[in-house]
Every structure is written in C-alpha cells, then in structure tokens.
C-alpha cells in the first residue's frame, strides 16, 4: 500500500461483490463438471467460458481483498464483464430453460450496491435487454425450434421486477444519503450576529429536510414574548409577538412530540406523530387555525424544540411527500437547532454581560467545547452516511451517538452558564481526577472512532476542581489535535504523579506537528510561535509546563501541573 493510499468505502463494496461473483463462478464450474445430460453443440465453448469466468472471479477477489482502494472506472468495467458473460452463456444455450438467470440478477444487484437509483435502473434495463437479445439470437443461431415463449416472458418479467424494486430502494437510499450529507455539512462555528445566525440555522434546516419554507417559533426562558423567524426563497424575517398571537400553534394532542401531515386544509387530516420511539397516526387539524392561516401551507413537518431555556417549534412547509423516516431525521435536526439556539442565546447573554477575565474564559470554554463536539458529530454523520447502504444498524448506532453528543453539549452549556453565578465555581473543591481523565479520553475516542490506550496511575490524589477541569480540557485539545492534524488512529493517554507534579501525556503514531520537529518546551514553542495556541494558554494559566516531542511519524505531548501542598 502506497504512502498516500487510504481505505475507500468503494473497495468494501467490491469485496462483497467479489465474494458473490466467486460463489456463482464456482457453482457454474461445478455444474459443468458434473453435468451428465446430453451435451449441447457448444458444450466445449460453454466449458471454456465457465472456467475462464472462474479464473476472472478468483483474480478479482484477490485484487479487492489485498488492496485498500478500487480505481475509479474499474467497477464499470466489471459490471460490463458480468453482463457480457451472462449474455454469452445464454446465447450459447437455451436461455429459456437453462439456469443462468441468477447471473443477470447478480449484475443488477451489483449496480444497486455500487450506484444510485437512476444508474441502478439503467443497469437493470441493460440486463433485461441483454437477456432478451441473447435468448432470441441464440434461439435463431442454434436452430432451436421449440422456443418457450411463456418461460421467456416470465424470466424477463422477473428481471424487470428486480430492477424496479432495487431502483426504488436506491432512490430512498439516495435521499437519505443526501440528507446525511447536508446534516454533516451543518456549520461548526460560533454564530455572529443573531439575525445572521438564525437565518443560517433555517437555511441549513430547509436544505436538510428538503423544504422550501421554514418557520421557527420559540420562547427563551422566562421572556414574555414569542419569537418568529421565517425563511422563504426570497425573504427572511425575524420578529417578536405576544405569546398568544397564534393560539397554541399546534393542536393540544400533538404538543408533546414532532409530527408531519400532508393535507392541512382537511378537518380529517392524517397526521404521523413521533411517540415513544415509534410513529403513530392521529386524525384532525394539527395546527391552530390562526397559525395555519398565517403560514397558508398544505403540508408540514413540525419538530418539537425543548430544553431548559428553549421551548418552541420548527416547521418545514410545502414538501411534496412526507414519510416516517423524515420524522426520525427531523428529530436529529431538532436537537441540532435547539443546541444552536441555546448557544446563540448564551452568546448574546455573554455579549451583554461579558466583563473581566472570567467572561473571556467562559467564551473560550464555549468555543472549544462546542466546536470540537459538533465537529465530532459531523464526522459521525459522515460515517453514518457511508454505512447506510451496507450496514443500516451501524448507521443507526452512529446517529444515536450524534444525538448523545448534542445532548451532552447542551448539558455542558447549561453548566457553563450556571458557573457565571456568584460562588458557583468552587476552585478548591477536591475531586478524583482519574475517572475524569478516563471518561474524557474514552468519550473522545468513541466520538472520533480511534482506539485509546489508558495508562493511569492506580491511586491518583484528589485535586482541586478547577485544575481537574483544565486538565480534561487539555486532554481533549491534545487528543483532537492528534486526530485532526496528526492522522492518529491509536492514542495512548498516560496520567501519573511525578514528584509533586501531576503529569499528563498524549502520544500517537501518524504525522508530527507542522512547522517544527524535535523536543520543545513552552518557552521554545512561544519563541518560535508554533504549537497549539489554546493548549499553551491553558498550561500557562495553571503555571504548568508543556513539552512537545514531534517527529515525522508522530508526536508526544506532555503537560505537568504543580499541585498545591495538602493542608
């Protein structure tokens, strides 16, 4: 494997197809050897084709299972080869009677696994055409006088049905993949001005849900007003209203969870509602009449937004078709939007009350924690998108991990705001640092899909809460840097006492730091103006020491923090 060669999902697909092709080729070769019926006129040619296809299947299997990547264009060549082989053996035999139909089915399935719904349909049309042409041409060329028309029509119909079903499934898979891609591309930066941030939230919501109009109606904390943001293709509007201007907004039976409906104008509208991990059906008008007249829509996806400080609804209108899957995706979008609104609310509060070093420190905490967590959630969304076709359970697991990350970050934001209250930060309260280091390292490794090896001293002393918090933030920063910039796949985390200092080390194999190599302490790094800025600031803030050993094949980051003497 070359230095720049990386694992590709396309190769994983080709490995599975190569195994199926090899089984079909082995079955055909065995059938040719054991066939004791009256030989066909072209029996020797069929025998040569069978063993040639077996050799081809073995070669492809060896290539796909020994290489990590598949060159673009090779899958098309293999698709054509499989179809040509199936047509050839059908031409040389009686295509209406001999059992070569699975080879055409395999070609159609291969196209469905490799490509999207449209190209699956094209592959299936090519397979049906090849079967029909080879069967008819073979019948004429071989002089078969008893052409079995019903059998021919039945087999062609079977191929057409398989094509239609796989193309339909492929279309749904493409739609879900597109939604995952949009979710993965959700902005991962702190918002700027409030109106711009909310417009950006609605813009990405519309793109993810596939709707042309988005309305966000919410209340913040104890604020006695309803805020309404509307985004259409030609305008954006943000306004405040009295809380009861649109009544209850949604029907009381639907107030507890998200829902979707297609015919809002009908008094017997059929509504799909999320409930206890499933979807149930409810009939009636889902929206308050005042709100329905305000939005003037026929279809709606309504997502419940709820947290300690945010309560409201996110609506997507004018979608042509809505299904239960849209509600599951909508729940993830709802959690992301709720977190974004909470973050925006906290940032606005900080801007209004930010005075002194404590507020600056909190802003940095919000930036570091939220940005890295949302980046990890984005990675999991991308991995879920890649797993949709071949591993739906794995995709579902990763979506659950995204939700876990978002909910954890919501809790972290609430705790960060609570720390603003006088006396909330108890710097000297002693805590156990070992479990905190272990939990942080394990969580980062799980969210970024890397292996983590823990080497923790069995009995670490209890240290002040403030120092423990700073230490876990340093650990998170060092690990994420090693993954994002160092290409780390395995990370070793060591935490132990060295004299009166608590030492934390993060080491990995991958790429070293850009801009320098060798062993450098904090003073050297500052002098050269290199190294992770946030980590250096945190180390300096606790009067600690930092040493980075960087090489081409990896790096080691070591932090030492002097602990106060026990009373």
C-alpha positions as CSV (number, residue, x, y, z in Angstrom):
1,X,0.0,0.0,0.0
2,X,1.4,3.4,-1.0
3,X,2.1,6.2,1.4
4,X,-1.0,8.2,0.3
5,X,-3.4,5.2,-0.2
6,X,-6.3,5.2,2.1
7,X,-9.2,2.8,2.7
8,X,-12.2,3.5,0.5
9,X,-15.9,2.5,1.0
10,X,-16.0,1.6,-2.7
11,X,-13.4,-1.1,-2.1
12,X,-15.5,-2.6,0.8
13,X,-18.4,-2.8,-1.7
14,X,-16.3,-4.5,-4.3
15,X,-15.0,-7.1,-1.7
16,X,-18.6,-8.2,-1.0
17,X,-19.4,-8.4,-4.7
18,X,-16.2,-10.3,-5.5
19,X,-17.3,-12.9,-2.9
20,X,-20.7,-13.3,-4.6
21,X,-19.2,-13.5,-8.0
22,X,-16.7,-16.2,-6.9
23,X,-19.6,-18.3,-5.5
24,X,-21.5,-18.0,-8.7
25,X,-18.4,-18.9,-10.8
26,X,-17.7,-21.9,-8.6
27,X,-21.3,-23.1,-8.9
28,X,-21.1,-22.8,-12.7
29,X,-17.8,-24.6,-12.9
30,X,-19.0,-27.4,-10.7
31,X,-22.2,-27.7,-12.7
32,X,-20.2,-28.0,-16.0
33,X,-18.0,-30.8,-14.5
34,X,-20.9,-32.8,-13.1
35,X,-23.4,-32.3,-16.0
36,X,-24.2,-35.8,-17.4
37,X,-27.1,-34.7,-19.6
38,X,-26.9,-34.8,-23.4
39,X,-24.1,-32.3,-24.4
40,X,-25.0,-29.2,-26.2
41,X,-23.5,-28.4,-29.6
42,X,-21.4,-25.6,-27.9
43,X,-20.7,-27.6,-24.7
44,X,-16.9,-27.2,-25.1
45,X,-17.3,-23.4,-25.6
46,X,-19.5,-23.2,-22.5
47,X,-16.9,-25.2,-20.5
48,X,-14.2,-22.8,-21.6
49,X,-16.3,-19.8,-20.7
50,X,-17.2,-21.3,-17.3
51,X,-13.5,-21.9,-16.3
52,X,-12.4,-18.5,-17.7
53,X,-15.1,-16.8,-15.6
54,X,-13.9,-18.7,-12.6
55,X,-10.3,-17.6,-13.2
56,X,-11.6,-14.0,-13.6
57,X,-13.6,-14.2,-10.4
58,X,-10.6,-15.5,-8.4
59,X,-8.4,-12.7,-9.8
60,X,-10.9,-10.0,-8.9
61,X,-11.3,-11.4,-5.4
62,X,-7.6,-11.5,-4.8
63,X,-7.2,-7.9,-6.1
64,X,-10.1,-6.5,-4.0
65,X,-9.1,-8.3,-0.8
66,X,-5.4,-7.4,-1.0
67,X,-5.8,-3.7,-2.0
68,X,-7.3,-0.9,0.1
69,X,-8.7,1.1,-2.8
70,X,-10.5,0.5,-6.1
71,X,-9.6,2.6,-9.1
72,X,-12.4,4.8,-10.5
73,X,-13.8,3.2,-13.6
74,X,-12.9,-0.4,-12.6
75,X,-16.4,-1.1,-11.2
76,X,-17.9,-0.1,-14.6
77,X,-15.6,-2.5,-16.4
78,X,-16.5,-5.3,-14.0
79,X,-20.2,-4.5,-14.5
80,X,-19.9,-4.8,-18.3
81,X,-17.9,-8.0,-18.0
82,X,-20.5,-9.7,-15.8
83,X,-23.3,-8.7,-18.2
84,X,-21.3,-9.9,-21.3
85,X,-20.6,-13.2,-19.7
86,X,-24.2,-13.8,-18.7
87,X,-25.3,-12.9,-22.2
88,X,-22.7,-15.2,-23.8
89,X,-23.7,-18.3,-21.9
90,X,-27.3,-17.5,-22.5
91,X,-26.7,-17.2,-26.2
92,X,-24.8,-20.5,-26.4
93,X,-27.5,-22.4,-24.5
94,X,-31.3,-22.4,-24.5
95,X,-31.9,-19.2,-22.5
96,X,-35.5,-20.0,-21.7
97,X,-34.6,-23.3,-19.9
98,X,-31.0,-23.2,-18.6
99,X,-30.4,-21.7,-15.1
100,X,-28.3,-18.7,-16.0
101,X,-30.9,-16.1,-14.8
102,X,-29.1,-15.5,-11.5
103,X,-26.1,-14.1,-13.4
104,X,-28.3,-11.3,-14.8
105,X,-29.8,-10.8,-11.3
106,X,-26.3,-10.6,-9.9
107,X,-25.4,-7.8,-12.4
108,X,-28.5,-5.8,-11.4
109,X,-27.8,-6.2,-7.7
110,X,-24.2,-5.2,-8.3
111,X,-25.4,-2.0,-9.9
112,X,-27.7,-1.3,-7.0
113,X,-25.0,-1.7,-4.4
114,X,-22.5,0.3,-6.4
115,X,-24.6,3.2,-7.6
116,X,-27.6,5.4,-7.1
117,X,-31.2,4.6,-8.1
118,X,-31.0,6.1,-11.6
119,X,-27.9,4.1,-12.5
120,X,-29.5,1.0,-11.0
121,X,-32.5,1.5,-13.3
122,X,-30.1,1.8,-16.3
123,X,-28.2,-1.3,-15.3
124,X,-31.5,-3.2,-15.0
125,X,-32.7,-2.1,-18.4
126,X,-29.3,-3.2,-19.9
127,X,-29.6,-6.6,-18.2
128,X,-33.2,-7.2,-19.5
129,X,-32.2,-6.1,-23.0
130,X,-29.1,-8.3,-22.9
131,X,-31.1,-11.3,-21.7
132,X,-33.8,-10.8,-24.4
133,X,-31.2,-10.3,-27.2
134,X,-29.0,-13.2,-26.2
135,X,-32.0,-15.6,-25.8
136,X,-33.6,-14.6,-29.1
137,X,-30.3,-14.5,-31.0
138,X,-29.3,-17.9,-29.5
139,X,-32.6,-19.5,-30.4
140,X,-32.1,-18.4,-34.1
141,X,-28.4,-19.3,-34.3
142,X,-28.7,-22.7,-32.5
143,X,-31.8,-23.7,-34.5
144,X,-34.0,-24.4,-31.5
145,X,-37.4,-25.0,-32.9
146,X,-39.4,-25.1,-29.6
147,X,-38.9,-21.6,-28.3
148,X,-40.6,-21.4,-24.9
149,X,-42.4,-18.0,-25.0
150,X,-44.1,-18.2,-21.6
151,X,-40.8,-19.1,-19.9
152,X,-39.0,-16.3,-21.7
153,X,-41.6,-13.7,-20.8
154,X,-41.7,-14.9,-17.1
155,X,-37.9,-14.6,-16.8
156,X,-37.8,-11.2,-18.5
157,X,-40.6,-10.0,-16.1
158,X,-38.6,-11.3,-13.1
159,X,-35.6,-9.2,-14.1
160,X,-37.7,-6.2,-14.7
161,X,-39.4,-6.6,-11.3
162,X,-36.0,-6.9,-9.5
163,X,-34.8,-3.8,-11.4
164,X,-37.9,-1.8,-10.4
165,X,-37.6,-2.8,-6.7
166,X,-33.9,-2.1,-6.4
167,X,-34.2,1.2,-8.2
168,X,-37.0,2.3,-5.8
169,X,-34.9,1.3,-2.8
170,X,-31.9,3.1,-4.4
171,X,-33.9,6.3,-4.7
172,X,-34.8,6.2,-1.0
173,X,-31.2,5.4,-0.1
174,X,-30.0,8.4,-2.2
175,X,-32.5,10.7,-0.5
176,X,-31.3,9.6,3.0
177,X,-27.7,9.9,1.9
178,X,-28.3,13.4,0.7
179,X,-29.9,14.3,4.0
180,X,-27.0,12.9,5.9
181,X,-24.6,14.9,3.7
182,X,-26.5,18.0,4.5
183,X,-26.5,17.2,8.2
184,X,-22.8,16.6,8.1
185,X,-22.2,19.9,6.5
186,X,-24.0,21.8,9.3
187,X,-22.0,24.9,10.3
188,X,-19.5,24.2,13.1
189,X,-18.6,27.7,14.1
190,X,-19.8,30.1,16.7
191,X,-22.6,32.3,15.4
192,X,-22.1,36.0,14.6
193,X,-25.0,38.5,14.8
194,X,-28.2,37.0,16.0
195,X,-30.2,37.6,12.8
196,X,-27.5,36.1,10.6
197,X,-27.1,33.1,12.9
198,X,-30.8,32.3,12.9
199,X,-31.0,32.7,9.1
200,X,-28.1,30.3,8.7
201,X,-29.9,27.8,11.0
202,X,-33.1,28.0,8.9
203,X,-31.2,27.8,5.7
204,X,-29.5,24.5,6.7
205,X,-32.7,23.2,8.1
206,X,-34.5,23.7,4.8
207,X,-31.7,22.1,2.9
208,X,-31.6,19.1,5.2
209,X,-35.3,18.5,5.3
210,X,-35.9,19.3,1.7
211,X,-38.5,22.1,2.2
212,X,-38.8,25.5,0.6
213,X,-40.2,27.4,3.6
214,X,-39.1,27.2,7.2
215,X,-40.7,28.9,10.2
216,X,-39.1,28.9,13.7
217,X,-41.4,29.9,16.6
218,X,-39.9,29.8,20.1
219,X,-39.7,31.3,23.5
220,X,-36.5,31.8,25.6
221,X,-36.6,31.2,29.3
222,X,-39.0,33.5,31.2
223,X,-39.1,36.0,28.3
224,X,-42.8,37.0,27.9
225,X,-42.8,37.0,24.1
226,X,-42.9,34.7,21.1
227,X,-40.1,35.0,18.6
228,X,-40.9,34.0,15.0
229,X,-38.3,33.6,12.2
230,X,-39.4,32.9,8.7
231,X,-37.3,31.9,5.7
232,X,-38.6,31.6,2.1
233,X,-36.7,31.5,-1.2
234,X,-37.0,35.3,-1.5
235,X,-37.0,36.7,2.1
236,X,-36.0,36.3,5.8
237,X,-37.9,37.9,8.6
238,X,-37.3,37.9,12.4
239,X,-39.9,39.4,14.7
240,X,-41.4,39.3,18.2
241,X,-45.0,38.9,19.1
242,X,-47.2,38.4,22.2
243,X,-47.2,34.7,23.3
244,X,-50.8,34.1,22.3
245,X,-50.9,35.6,18.8
246,X,-51.2,32.2,17.2
247,X,-53.0,30.5,20.0
248,X,-51.5,27.1,20.9
249,X,-49.8,26.9,17.5
250,X,-50.3,23.2,17.4
251,X,-53.3,21.0,18.4
252,X,-53.1,20.1,22.1
253,X,-52.8,16.3,21.5
254,X,-49.7,17.0,19.4
255,X,-47.9,19.3,21.8
256,X,-45.5,16.7,23.2
257,X,-43.6,15.5,20.1
258,X,-42.8,16.1,16.5
259,X,-45.3,15.3,13.7
260,X,-45.9,15.5,10.0
261,X,-49.0,15.9,7.9
262,X,-49.9,16.2,4.2
263,X,-53.4,17.8,3.9
264,X,-53.6,20.6,6.4
265,X,-56.8,22.0,5.0
266,X,-58.8,18.9,5.7
267,X,-60.6,18.5,9.1
268,X,-59.7,14.8,9.0
269,X,-56.1,15.3,8.2
270,X,-53.9,12.2,8.7
271,X,-51.0,13.1,11.0
272,X,-47.9,11.0,11.7
273,X,-46.6,11.6,15.2
274,X,-43.5,10.5,17.0
275,X,-44.3,8.7,20.2
276,X,-42.1,6.6,22.5
277,X,-39.6,5.6,19.8
278,X,-42.2,4.8,17.2
279,X,-44.7,6.6,14.9
280,X,-48.4,6.7,15.5
281,X,-51.3,8.0,13.4
282,X,-53.7,10.8,14.6
283,X,-56.5,12.4,12.7
284,X,-57.6,16.0,13.0
285,X,-56.3,19.6,12.2
286,X,-52.7,19.6,13.5
287,X,-52.2,23.4,13.6
288,X,-54.1,26.1,15.3
289,X,-56.3,27.8,12.8
290,X,-54.7,31.2,13.3
291,X,-51.3,29.8,12.7
292,X,-52.4,27.7,9.7
293,X,-53.9,30.8,8.0
294,X,-50.7,32.7,8.7
295,X,-48.5,30.2,7.0
296,X,-51.0,29.1,4.3
297,X,-49.5,25.7,3.7
298,X,-50.7,22.3,2.6
299,X,-48.0,20.1,4.1
300,X,-45.9,20.4,7.2
301,X,-43.0,18.7,9.1
302,X,-43.2,20.1,12.7
303,X,-40.3,19.5,15.0
304,X,-40.6,19.9,18.8
305,X,-37.8,22.1,20.4
306,X,-37.4,21.7,24.1
307,X,-34.6,22.4,26.6
308,X,-34.2,24.2,29.9
309,X,-34.3,27.6,28.2
310,X,-35.7,27.0,24.7
311,X,-39.3,26.0,24.0
312,X,-40.9,26.1,20.6
313,X,-41.4,24.5,17.2
314,X,-39.5,24.3,13.9
315,X,-41.8,24.0,10.9
316,X,-40.9,22.9,7.3
317,X,-43.6,23.6,4.7
318,X,-44.5,22.7,1.1
319,X,-42.8,19.3,0.8
320,X,-44.4,17.1,-1.9
321,X,-44.1,13.8,0.1
322,X,-43.6,13.0,3.8
323,X,-42.9,9.7,5.5
324,X,-42.0,8.3,8.9
325,X,-38.3,8.4,8.0
326,X,-38.5,12.2,7.8
327,X,-39.5,12.4,11.4
328,X,-36.5,10.3,12.6
329,X,-34.2,12.6,10.6
330,X,-36.2,15.6,11.9
331,X,-35.5,14.7,15.5
332,X,-31.8,14.9,14.9
333,X,-32.3,18.3,13.1
334,X,-34.4,19.4,16.0
335,X,-31.7,18.6,18.6
336,X,-29.1,20.4,16.5
337,X,-31.3,23.5,16.1
338,X,-32.1,23.5,19.9
339,X,-28.4,23.4,20.7
340,X,-27.7,26.2,18.2
341,X,-30.4,28.4,19.7
342,X,-29.2,27.7,23.2
343,X,-25.7,28.6,22.1
344,X,-26.9,31.7,20.4
345,X,-28.8,32.7,23.5
346,X,-25.8,32.2,25.7
347,X,-23.5,34.1,23.4
348,X,-25.9,37.0,23.4
349,X,-26.1,36.9,27.2
350,X,-22.3,36.9,27.3
351,X,-22.0,39.8,24.9
352,X,-24.4,41.8,27.2
353,X,-22.7,40.9,30.4
354,X,-19.1,40.0,29.5
355,X,-16.9,41.9,31.9
356,X,-13.5,40.9,33.1
357,X,-11.4,37.8,32.7
358,X,-14.0,35.3,33.9
359,X,-16.3,36.1,31.0
360,X,-13.5,35.8,28.4
361,X,-12.5,32.5,29.9
362,X,-16.1,31.3,29.6
363,X,-16.3,32.3,26.0
364,X,-13.2,30.3,25.3
365,X,-14.8,27.3,27.1
366,X,-17.9,27.5,24.9
367,X,-15.9,27.9,21.8
368,X,-13.6,24.9,22.4
369,X,-16.1,22.5,23.8
370,X,-19.0,23.2,21.3
371,X,-16.8,23.4,18.2
372,X,-15.0,20.1,18.9
373,X,-18.2,18.3,19.8
374,X,-20.0,19.5,16.7
375,X,-17.0,18.5,14.6
376,X,-17.1,15.0,16.1
377,X,-20.9,14.9,15.4
378,X,-20.3,15.9,11.8
379,X,-17.7,13.0,11.5
380,X,-20.2,10.5,12.8
381,X,-22.9,11.8,10.4
382,X,-20.4,11.3,7.5
383,X,-19.7,7.8,8.7
384,X,-23.4,7.1,9.1
385,X,-23.9,8.2,5.5
386,X,-21.2,5.8,4.3
387,X,-22.9,2.9,6.3
388,X,-26.4,3.5,5.1
389,X,-26.2,1.1,2.1
390,X,-24.5,-1.9,3.6
391,X,-24.9,-1.5,7.4
392,X,-28.2,0.2,8.5
393,X,-27.7,-0.9,12.1
394,X,-24.2,0.8,12.1
395,X,-25.8,3.9,10.7
396,X,-28.4,3.9,13.4
397,X,-25.7,3.5,16.1
398,X,-23.8,6.5,14.7
399,X,-27.0,8.6,14.6
400,X,-27.6,7.7,18.2
401,X,-24.0,8.8,19.0
402,X,-24.7,12.2,17.3
403,X,-27.7,12.7,19.5
404,X,-25.7,11.7,22.6
405,X,-23.0,14.2,21.7
406,X,-25.6,17.0,21.1
407,X,-27.4,16.3,24.4
408,X,-24.1,16.2,26.3
409,X,-23.1,19.5,24.8
410,X,-26.5,21.0,25.8
411,X,-25.8,19.9,29.4
412,X,-22.3,21.3,29.3
413,X,-23.7,24.7,28.1
414,X,-26.2,24.8,30.9
415,X,-23.4,24.0,33.5
416,X,-21.2,26.7,31.9
417,X,-23.8,29.3,32.3
418,X,-24.6,28.2,35.9
419,X,-20.9,28.8,36.7
420,X,-21.4,32.5,36.0
421,X,-23.4,32.9,39.2
422,X,-21.5,34.2,42.2
423,X,-20.0,31.4,44.2
424,X,-20.8,28.8,41.6
425,X,-17.2,28.0,40.7
426,X,-15.6,26.2,43.7
427,X,-12.0,26.1,42.6
428,X,-10.8,24.4,45.8
429,X,-13.3,21.6,46.0
430,X,-11.3,18.4,45.7
431,X,-12.3,15.8,43.1
432,X,-11.0,12.5,41.8
433,X,-9.0,13.2,38.6
434,X,-8.6,9.6,37.4
435,X,-12.2,8.9,36.4
436,X,-12.4,12.3,34.7
437,X,-9.4,11.6,32.6
438,X,-10.6,8.2,31.8
439,X,-14.1,9.4,30.8
440,X,-12.8,12.3,28.7
441,X,-10.3,10.0,26.8
442,X,-12.9,7.3,26.2
443,X,-15.5,9.8,25.0
444,X,-13.2,11.5,22.5
445,X,-12.0,8.1,21.2
446,X,-15.6,6.9,20.7
447,X,-16.8,10.1,19.0
448,X,-13.8,10.2,16.6
449,X,-13.5,6.4,16.0
450,X,-10.0,6.0,17.3
451,X,-8.5,3.4,19.7
452,X,-7.4,4.8,23.1
453,X,-5.0,3.1,25.4
454,X,-5.2,4.3,29.0
455,X,-2.2,4.2,31.3
456,X,-3.4,5.7,34.6
457,X,-1.7,5.5,38.0
458,X,-3.8,3.3,40.3
459,X,-4.2,5.9,43.1
460,X,-4.1,9.5,41.9
461,X,-4.6,12.2,44.6
462,X,-7.7,14.3,44.7
463,X,-7.1,17.7,43.1
464,X,-9.0,21.0,43.1
465,X,-12.0,21.0,40.8
466,X,-10.6,23.9,38.7
467,X,-7.4,22.1,38.0
468,X,-9.3,18.9,37.1
469,X,-11.4,20.8,34.7
470,X,-8.4,22.5,33.0
471,X,-6.7,19.1,32.8
472,X,-9.6,17.4,31.0
473,X,-9.8,20.3,28.6
474,X,-6.1,20.0,27.8
475,X,-6.5,16.3,27.3
476,X,-9.4,16.9,24.9
477,X,-7.5,19.5,23.0
478,X,-4.4,17.3,22.7
479,X,-6.4,14.3,21.5
480,X,-8.5,16.1,19.0
481,X,-5.4,17.8,17.6
482,X,-3.7,14.5,17.2
483,X,-6.7,13.1,15.3
484,X,-7.5,16.1,13.1
485,X,-4.0,17.2,12.3
486,X,-1.8,14.2,13.1
487,X,-3.9,11.5,11.5
488,X,-3.9,9.4,14.7
489,X,-5.7,6.1,14.7
490,X,-4.5,5.0,18.1
491,X,-3.7,7.2,21.0
492,X,-2.0,6.4,24.3
493,X,-3.0,8.5,27.3
494,X,-0.8,8.4,30.4
495,X,-1.6,10.2,33.7
496,X,0.6,9.8,36.8
497,X,2.3,11.7,39.6
498,X,5.9,12.8,39.1
499,X,7.0,14.2,42.5
500,X,4.6,17.0,43.4
501,X,3.5,17.4,39.7
502,X,0.6,15.7,38.0
503,X,1.8,14.6,34.6
504,X,-0.5,14.0,31.6
505,X,0.9,12.7,28.3
506,X,-0.8,12.0,24.9
507,X,1.2,10.1,22.3
508,X,0.3,8.7,18.9
509,X,1.7,7.4,15.6
510,X,0.8,9.4,12.5
511,X,2.1,12.9,11.5
512,X,4.1,15.2,13.7
513,X,3.4,18.9,14.2
514,X,3.6,21.2,11.2
515,X,6.4,23.7,11.4
516,X,8.8,22.0,13.8
517,X,10.4,18.8,14.9
518,X,12.3,17.7,17.9
519,X,11.7,18.3,21.6
520,X,10.5,21.8,22.7
521,X,9.2,23.3,25.9
522,X,6.6,26.0,26.4
523,X,9.2,28.9,26.2
524,X,10.7,27.4,23.0
525,X,7.3,27.0,21.4
526,X,6.3,30.6,22.2
527,X,9.5,31.9,20.9
528,X,9.1,30.0,17.5
529,X,5.3,30.9,17.5
530,X,4.3,27.3,16.9
531,X,2.3,24.7,18.7
532,X,-1.4,24.5,19.7
533,X,-2.3,28.0,20.9
534,X,-5.2,27.1,23.2
535,X,-3.3,24.3,24.9
536,X,-0.4,26.7,25.5
537,X,-2.7,29.2,27.1
538,X,-4.3,26.7,29.3
539,X,-0.9,25.4,30.5
540,X,0.3,28.9,31.3
541,X,-2.9,29.7,33.1
542,X,-2.2,27.0,35.7
543,X,1.5,27.7,35.9
544,X,2.2,24.3,34.3
545,X,4.9,23.1,31.9
546,X,4.5,21.8,28.4
547,X,6.9,19.6,26.3
548,X,6.1,18.5,22.8
549,X,8.2,15.9,21.0
550,X,7.4,16.0,17.3
551,X,8.7,13.7,14.5
552,X,7.6,12.8,11.1
553,X,5.9,9.6,12.3
554,X,4.0,11.0,15.2
555,X,4.3,13.1,18.4
556,X,4.1,13.1,22.2
557,X,2.5,16.0,24.2
558,X,3.3,16.1,27.9
559,X,1.8,18.5,30.4
560,X,2.9,18.8,34.1
561,X,0.8,20.7,36.6
562,X,2.2,21.6,40.0
563,X,-0.3,20.6,42.7
564,X,-0.8,22.6,45.9
565,X,0.5,21.1,49.0
566,X,-2.0,19.2,51.1
567,X,-3.2,21.1,54.2
